[in-house]
Amino acid sequence: MTKNSPITREDVLGAFAMDFEPGAGVLERYLSQYPEYSPQLVDLSRELSREFDDDRQLSADDRATVNSGMRRLQERTATLQSLREAPAKMFTDAAKTLGLPIQAGLALRERRIDASTIPSRIVEKLAQVLRASVAVLHAYLALPPQVSQLRASKSSTKPTAAERVSFERVLRDAGVGEEALSKLLDGE
């Protein structure tokens, strides 16, 4: 994988933890596929290989860590299908949360934005707000663009097939000023 991989460190480490079996070559496979996460993968491998005393009670810190991890896992409930069926309001609310115009939320819902033009930090934040993994969000955005049925029914002309545009163009069309646009695109 390259450093610009759409798969985040969290996704890689989560998948590794699910696949891990001591001595099964899983670590080597992940190290070759994701060399940029080598230190984290090795640390996680060591942690997963540790032996535990089953008779020892968990400390309050241990329980808090486990509970926090379980909450994060339970919150990640969005699937590709659930995003496809999600109402537009879910995407517009997510856009508002990220400080994006409503038009950007609708364009994301309709998959009219070329995903490669969206800064990765915005994709990560959007995935978090939508309670989806980055991989699921990327898979959703890779689906063919759609035309809003509501707008199609209100149109006096026959709607044309939706086409993908850059994230910057959607923001400009929504009237985002140059300073705000620079902050969104450059991450200042």
Phi and psi in degrees as a GROMACS rama.xvg file:
@    title "Ramachandran Plot"
@    xaxis  label "Phi"
@    yaxis  label "Psi"
@TYPE xy
-93.1556  169.291  THR-2
-66.9703  -22.0883  LYS-3
-91.6098  23.3923  ASN-4
-60.9026  139.26  SER-5
-73.8318  -7.8496  PRO-6
-86.9872  125.821  ILE-7
-82.2708  166.077  THR-8
-58.6869  -41.6565  ARG-9
-60.1674  -42.3404  GLU-10
-65.2888  -42.9357  ASP-11
-64.064  -47.2052  VAL-12
-65.5398  -37.5219  LEU-13
-64.3899  -44.1193  GLY-14
-64.5825  -41.2136  ALA-15
-60.7716  -44.6326  PHE-16
-61.8341  -35.9989  ALA-17
-72.583  -34.3162  MET-18
-86.3623  -17.1759  ASP-19
-62.6395  131.288  PHE-20
-142.551  123.945  GLU-21
-56.0113  133.114  PRO-22
76.0723  5.42246  GLY-23
-94.0662  2.75809  ALA-24
81.206  8.19095  GLY-25
-65.7511  -42.5598  VAL-26
-59.3353  -46.3947  LEU-27
-61.1319  -40.3519  GLU-28
-63.9847  -45.6723  ARG-29
-67.9019  -37.1667  TYR-30
-63.6772  -37.5306  LEU-31
-74.5522  -32.628  SER-32
-79.6503  -33.0797  GLN-33
-131.428  64.6641  TYR-34
-61.8353  -24.1191  PRO-35
-68.2862  -16.9936  GLU-36
-108.93  19.4169  TYR-37
-53.5268  -51.1756  SER-38
-60.0556  -41.38  PRO-39
-67.9701  -38.6467  GLN-40
-65.473  -41.8351  LEU-41
-65.0098  -44.3197  VAL-42
-60.5192  -44.5559  ASP-43
-65.1524  -38.5224  LEU-44
-60.7549  -43.805  SER-45
-62.8883  -43.159  ARG-46
-63.3154  -41.3775  GLU-47
-71.8578  -23.6247  LEU-48
-87.309  -11.308  SER-49
-60.8952  145.573  ARG-50
-94.5544  142.435  GLU-51
-117.554  149.103  PHE-52
-88.7163  107.498  ASP-53
-64.7267  -21.0528  ASP-54
-82.4087  -17.4137  ASP-55
-77.5229  132.596  ARG-56
-74.9518  146.199  GLN-57
-71.4848  141.019  LEU-58
-77.4138  169.971  SER-59
-61.83  -39.1456  ALA-60
-64.8354  -41.2489  ASP-61
-61.9231  -44.5386  ASP-62
-63.9406  -40.9051  ARG-63
-63.5695  -40.1076  ALA-64
-64.6141  -44.4958  THR-65
-63.4649  -45.2852  VAL-66
-63.5114  -40.1475  ASN-67
-62.8934  -44.0178  SER-68
-63.587  -40.5481  GLY-69
-65.5289  -39.727  MET-70
-61.6471  -43.6702  ARG-71
-61.7378  -41.6045  ARG-72
-65.5325  -40.3006  LEU-73
-70.8044  -30.9169  GLN-74
-71.3888  -26.2285  GLU-75
-81.5915  73.3574  ARG-76
-105.425  -14.6044  THR-77
-68.6174  134.877  ALA-78
-116.773  173.136  THR-79
-58.1464  -43.6053  LEU-80
-65.2319  -42.0238  GLN-81
-67.2371  -33.0592  SER-82
-68.9702  -37.5065  LEU-83
-63.8238  -33.9685  ARG-84
-92.7197  -4.7499  GLU-85
-66.7774  143.235  ALA-86
-70.8836  156.047  PRO-87
-58.3085  -32.9609  ALA-88
-58.2815  -34.8725  LYS-89
-61.5735  -40.9332  MET-90
-75.4157  -37.0536  PHE-91
-69.0666  -36.7508  THR-92
-64.9334  -40.1834  ASP-93
-63.4453  -41.1503  ALA-94
-62.2223  -44.3744  ALA-95
-59.7553  -43.3335  LYS-96
-58.4963  -36.0942  THR-97
-87.4876  0.308575  LEU-98
78.7588  24.35  GLY-99
-100.645  154.541  LEU-100
-68.7525  156.784  PRO-101
-57.7741  -35.9528  ILE-102
-58.5455  -34.7664  GLN-103
-67.6255  -38.6543  ALA-104
-62.8362  -42.2485  GLY-105
-66.8077  -40.5364  LEU-106
-65.1063  -36.2742  ALA-107
-67.1783  -43.7977  LEU-108
-58.7332  -40.5454  ARG-109
-89.361  2.66259  GLU-110
58.1488  38.6238  ARG-111
-93.3096  2.13278  ARG-112
-104.382  133.25  ILE-113
-68.9511  112.357  ASP-114
-58.4714  -29.5343  ALA-115
-69.0301  -13.7534  SER-116
-94.9312  -4.1079  THR-117
-89.149  125.21  ILE-118
-55.0663  140.068  PRO-119
-59.8923  -33.8738  SER-120
-66.6279  -32.0879  ARG-121
-72.7389  -39.3986  ILE-122
-61.5961  -43.3056  VAL-123
-63.2029  -43.9983  GLU-124
-66.7218  -39.9321  LYS-125
-63.067  -43.3388  LEU-126
-60.5892  -41.4457  ALA-127
-63.524  -45.4214  GLN-128
-65.6915  -37.8218  VAL-129
-80.7481  -2.33652  LEU-130
58.3796  46.4288  ARG-131
-129.327  160.831  ALA-132
-78.9442  160.017  SER-133
-61.9276  -37.4349  VAL-134
-63.3988  -42.188  ALA-135
-65.838  -41.6362  VAL-136
-63.4902  -43.0741  LEU-137
-62.1582  -41.3592  HIS-138
-62.6923  -39.6051  ALA-139
-63.9376  -47.8262  TYR-140
-67.4632  -20.696  LEU-141
-80.5558  -14.6537  ALA-142
-64.0123  158.352  LEU-143
-59.0959  145.534  PRO-144
-62.5653  154.85  PRO-145
-125.934  155.497  GLN-146
-97.3567  133.816  VAL-147
-62.1796  125.47  SER-148
-65.7384  -35.1667  GLN-149
-64.901  -46.4704  LEU-150
-67.8615  -34.1871  ARG-151
-65.0179  -37.314  ALA-152
-74.0745  -23.106  SER-153
-92.5958  -6.3868  LYS-154
-80.3809  142.723  SER-155
-86.8989  -13.4712  SER-156
-116.677  157.127  THR-157
-67.2907  127.589  LYS-158
-68.5664  144.677  PRO-159
-94.0904  166.342  THR-160
-61.5414  137.5  ALA-161
-69.3208  144.293  ALA-162
-125.641  153.953  GLU-163
-81.4098  141.762  ARG-164
-129.565  170.047  VAL-165
-74.8527  155.589  SER-166
-59.3653  -41.2992  PHE-167
-59.197  -43.4949  GLU-168
-63.3195  -41.9034  ARG-169
-60.611  -43.4724  VAL-170
-65.4732  -42.5105  LEU-171
-62.842  -45.1708  ARG-172
-62.4484  -27.3731  ASP-173
-82.7157  -3.00251  ALA-174
86.1236  21.4956  GLY-175
-71.4614  129.713  VAL-176
-68.789  163.771  GLY-177
-59.93  -42.5658  GLU-178
-65.2335  -47.5272  GLU-179
-64.7391  -38.5538  ALA-180
-62.0484  -43.4972  LEU-181
-62.0627  -41.7663  SER-182
-64.2774  -40.6696  LYS-183
-68.9664  -41.9848  LEU-184
-82.6028  -33.3236  LEU-185
-98.6307  -11.7013  ASP-186
76.4702  26.7692  GLY-187
